[in-house]
Amino acid sequence: MALVEVRNLTKIYAGGESLLGGKLRGSHEVRAVDDVSLDIHAGETLGLVGESGSGKSTLGRLILRLIEPTSGNIRFAGRDLRTANGGEMRRLRSNMQIIFQDPFASLDPRFRVEEIIAEPLIIHRHRISNGGKNTKNGIRARVAELVRAVGLDESILRRFPHEFSGGQRQRIGIARALALRPKFIVADEPVSALDVSVGAQIVNLLAQLQRDLGLTYLFISHSMPVVRYLSTRIAVMYRGQIVEVGPAEQITERPGHPYTRSLLEATPEVAV
């Protein structure tokens, strides 16, 4: 069944509007996402691949309603996200999380690791499995559990983000994304800022967490080999549109669109 349903989703930045709301030079209209429809099934990884600027990250943020679409519909577990009010979105967001591309920029440098991972639990008043009470001890226990789940030692909890390598910081970001026990995670280029060997470890961690926790991923990347390794199905995005979608083996072995073939030809093999 489809956990996420996207229908005719469009995002237009009118008059050169930037992602931050400012104005770019020129007055032309930018269709960052152009009439996209797709389904993401429970328990699968849908790989979203395309070159930089193709609209992949914008689509991921639209699905989570981190930015508002110009038109179209998004349903999560049958609920129309565009009509959900603030309280409903707050509840739904505990089931929808994001892992960011830059593991340093996405972690507040003023916070210790323990505070970073605990923050979602506190904001959402998430009840820990401790007599139904969101106690300090319950939060600490949950944070320690999350750190272990991503392959880190509890001794790191009192340290700050700048004290870690890029791979360790990304593991901390993953732990934070898992804090509220989400069903669906958008992984937005989570290994592009890492060395190949470290990125491979993160990809393998994501695969293991999916098996252990039954997660559903939208995995965004410009690397076809990484997407092919992790994904159940692959959607290819070009200039704001999905030009091809299908099983990972079909897309990589028998691509139907010229742009997909060009991506495959241009990307070297990566050992994962």
Buried (B, 14 or more C-beta within 10 A) or exposed (E): EBBBBBEEBBBBBEEBBEEEEEEEEEEEEBBBBBBBEBBBBBBBBBBBBBBEEBBBBBBBBBBBBEBEBBEBBBBBBEBEBEEBEEEEBEEBBBBBBBBBBBBBEBBEEEBBBBBBBBBBBEEBEBEBEEEEEBEEEBBBBBBBBBBEBBBBEBEBBEBBBEEBEBBBBBBBBBBBBBBBEBBBBBBBBBBBBBEEEBBBBBBBBBBEBBEEEEBBBBBBBBBBBBBBBBBBBBBBBBBBBBBBBBEBEBBBEEBEBEBBEEBBEEBEEBEB
